[in-house]
Structures are given as C-alpha cells and as structure tokens.
Amino acid sequence: MVAQDSAVDTFAEFVGVYESRLRQSLMVVFGGELGRDAAADAFAYAWEHWDRVRVMENPVGYLYRVARSRARKELGRKRPVFDRVDSARIPEVEPKLPQALSRLSQRQRVVVVLVHGYGWTQIEVGELLDLSRSSVRNHLERGMSSLRGSIGGAE
C-alpha cells in the first residue's frame, strides 16, 4: 500500500483496488454514514486531481488525510456513531464493543479495528496513518488494554 501499484494505470482501476480499504479506515474514524461519505468525497477529490494523485508515493494515505480534514468539519466535537450490534450476532460480537470503541482515541480505534477487525498488518496501518511500526504497536496495545477494561476483560 505504500506506493501505487504499477499495474494501476486508470482511475477506475485505482478505485477498484483501494476503495474498500479507504472506506473501512474512514468508517472506523467517523462511523458508518459519515465514513462512507468521507470516502466518496476523497475519491471525488482524487478524480478532480487525478494527474497529481496518480503519481504520489502514497496516494491512499494522502486521500485518507484529505477525507479526514473534510469530514472532521462535519463531525465537529461529537464522537462518531457506530452501528449497534445486531442481536443475532451477539455470540460473535460483544454488545458493549461499539460504545467501548467510541471511547478510544481516534488513533487507537483506527489501529485496533483495522488490525483486529479487518485483518490489516501493522505495516499497512502505519503506511495509511504515516506512523512508525512501533507507534502502531503502542496504539494497538493501549487500545486493546482500554477495551479489555471497558468490556470487563472480554477479548
């Protein structure tokens, strides 16, 4: 995810390869609806500035920052709203998890959900957030510790 894949030449290919990752990361930051909107805004920006974006070393990381700055204005000081856990999924998902996640710092929440929820590597998360691997690891450890405390030791 560091440099754009050399096989990705067109905007449509770029969206096909990177859309789900950018959307996932933004939904973790801003909640479902605003996260999806932020991803759409980021790709609209990329389309408008495709000549410049396509040659960037880390275009997805850049679009992540563009989307965050635009969506942050809409979110303001409110905490993101995460979807409630469907009661049919309770054996798989702790019902207290959405509220516990909303209490984490933004970086901790993003790192925890991308690594444990979506299966990203710590290196991939670091590239997106422009963080060192040790910083990602620290956010992950602190976030998981906080979640364990909030949920009562459940993992």
C-alpha positions as semicolon CSV with decimal commas, in nm:
position;residue;x (nm);y (nm);z (nm)
1;M;0,000;0,000;0,000
2;V;0,299;0,236;0,018
3;A;0,337;0,319;-0,347
4;Q;0,065;0,294;-0,602
5;D;0,068;-0,044;-0,773
6;S;0,233;0,000;-1,113
7;A;-0,045;-0,212;-1,265
8;V;-0,299;0,054;-1,161
9;D;-0,300;0,297;-1,452
10;T;-0,653;0,430;-1,465
11;F;-0,869;0,597;-1,206
12;A;-1,123;0,314;-1,229
13;E;-0,851;0,058;-1,152
14;F;-0,729;0,271;-0,863
15;V;-1,080;0,285;-0,713
16;G;-1,123;-0,089;-0,762
17;V;-0,801;-0,165;-0,579
18;Y;-0,816;0,088;-0,294
19;E;-1,179;0,187;-0,234
20;S;-1,263;-0,076;0,028
21;R;-0,951;-0,006;0,235
22;L;-1,003;0,369;0,237
23;R;-1,375;0,330;0,319
24;Q;-1,301;0,083;0,601
25;S;-1,047;0,313;0,761
26;L;-1,274;0,618;0,741
27;M;-1,573;0,429;0,882
28;V;-1,357;0,344;1,183
29;V;-1,277;0,712;1,234
30;F;-1,617;0,868;1,169
31;G;-1,876;0,591;1,198
32;G;-2,070;0,426;0,918
33;E;-2,255;0,702;0,736
34;L;-2,000;0,982;0,766
35;G;-1,715;0,739;0,693
36;R;-1,875;0,625;0,368
37;D;-1,944;0,986;0,271
38;A;-1,584;1,082;0,351
39;A;-1,453;0,801;0,129
40;A;-1,677;0,916;-0,157
41;D;-1,555;1,273;-0,111
42;A;-1,193;1,154;-0,116
43;F;-1,241;0,969;-0,443
44;A;-1,421;1,270;-0,592
45;Y;-1,117;1,476;-0,496
46;A;-0,887;1,214;-0,649
47;W;-1,086;1,223;-0,974
48;E;-1,061;1,603;-0,992
49;H;-0,686;1,593;-0,923
50;W;-0,603;1,259;-1,084
51;D;-0,292;1,381;-1,271
52;R;-0,133;1,478;-0,940
53;V;-0,274;1,199;-0,720
54;R;-0,179;0,912;-0,952
55;V;0,195;0,986;-0,925
56;M;0,207;1,023;-0,546
57;E;0,415;0,777;-0,347
58;N;0,124;0,703;-0,111
59;P;-0,198;0,822;-0,278
60;V;-0,429;0,633;-0,040
61;G;-0,261;0,785;0,265
62;Y;-0,297;1,129;0,108
63;L;-0,667;1,071;0,031
64;Y;-0,717;0,947;0,388
65;R;-0,587;1,280;0,518
66;V;-0,798;1,477;0,267
67;A;-1,111;1,288;0,373
68;R;-1,035;1,328;0,744
69;S;-0,993;1,703;0,719
70;R;-1,320;1,742;0,529
71;A;-1,523;1,505;0,748
72;R;-1,386;1,645;1,073
73;K;-1,562;1,973;0,997
74;E;-1,894;1,791;0,974
75;L;-1,838;1,577;1,283
76;G;-1,723;1,867;1,500
77;R;-1,663;1,774;1,861
78;K;-1,915;1,487;1,861
79;R;-1,798;1,130;1,896
80;P;-1,851;0,906;1,594
81;V;-2,165;0,695;1,590
82;F;-2,111;0,325;1,531
83;D;-2,381;0,084;1,432
84;R;-2,536;-0,118;1,713
85;V;-2,453;-0,485;1,730
86;D;-2,729;-0,697;1,575
87;S;-2,868;-0,927;1,845
88;A;-2,831;-1,222;1,607
89;R;-2,453;-1,164;1,612
90;I;-2,412;-1,140;1,990
91;P;-2,223;-1,470;2,019
92;E;-1,969;-1,331;1,769
93;V;-1,960;-0,966;1,879
94;E;-1,955;-0,823;2,230
95;P;-2,262;-0,593;2,263
96;K;-2,057;-0,333;2,456
97;L;-1,795;-0,311;2,180
98;P;-1,934;-0,015;1,977
99;Q;-1,959;0,206;2,285
100;A;-1,617;0,094;2,411
101;L;-1,462;0,168;2,071
102;S;-1,612;0,517;2,069
103;R;-1,429;0,594;2,394
104;L;-1,086;0,514;2,248
105;S;-0,872;0,787;2,098
106;Q;-0,915;0,813;1,723
107;R;-0,573;0,661;1,652
108;Q;-0,624;0,374;1,894
109;R;-0,966;0,298;1,746
110;V;-0,837;0,305;1,390
111;V;-0,539;0,083;1,468
112;V;-0,739;-0,170;1,674
113;V;-1,023;-0,206;1,424
114;L;-0,805;-0,219;1,114
115;V;-0,571;-0,477;1,267
116;H;-0,817;-0,695;1,460
117;G;-1,141;-0,621;1,273
118;Y;-1,025;-0,605;0,912
119;G;-0,702;-0,805;0,931
120;W;-0,465;-0,533;0,816
121;T;-0,099;-0,571;0,906
122;Q;0,063;-0,320;1,138
123;I;0,279;-0,212;0,846
124;E;-0,027;-0,137;0,630
125;V;-0,186;0,065;0,910
126;G;0,139;0,256;0,961
127;E;0,156;0,342;0,592
128;L;-0,201;0,471;0,589
129;L;-0,160;0,677;0,906
130;D;0,203;0,773;0,837
131;L;0,316;0,617;1,166
132;S;0,615;0,404;1,255
133;R;0,555;0,038;1,328
134;S;0,638;0,097;1,697
135;S;0,378;0,376;1,717
136;V;0,118;0,146;1,561
137;R;0,210;-0,127;1,808
138;N;0,180;0,117;2,102
139;H;-0,163;0,239;1,988
140;L;-0,273;-0,121;1,940
141;E;-0,158;-0,230;2,287
142;R;-0,310;0,072;2,463
143;G;-0,635;0,044;2,271
144;M;-0,673;-0,326;2,345
145;S;-0,597;-0,266;2,713
146;S;-0,862;0,004;2,729
147;L;-1,116;-0,219;2,553
148;R;-1,050;-0,502;2,795
149;G;-1,108;-0,264;3,084
150;S;-1,426;-0,120;2,932
151;I;-1,578;-0,453;2,843
152;G;-1,472;-0,628;3,161
153;G;-1,187;-0,846;3,048
154;A;-1,361;-0,990;2,741
155;E;-1,138;-1,042;2,439
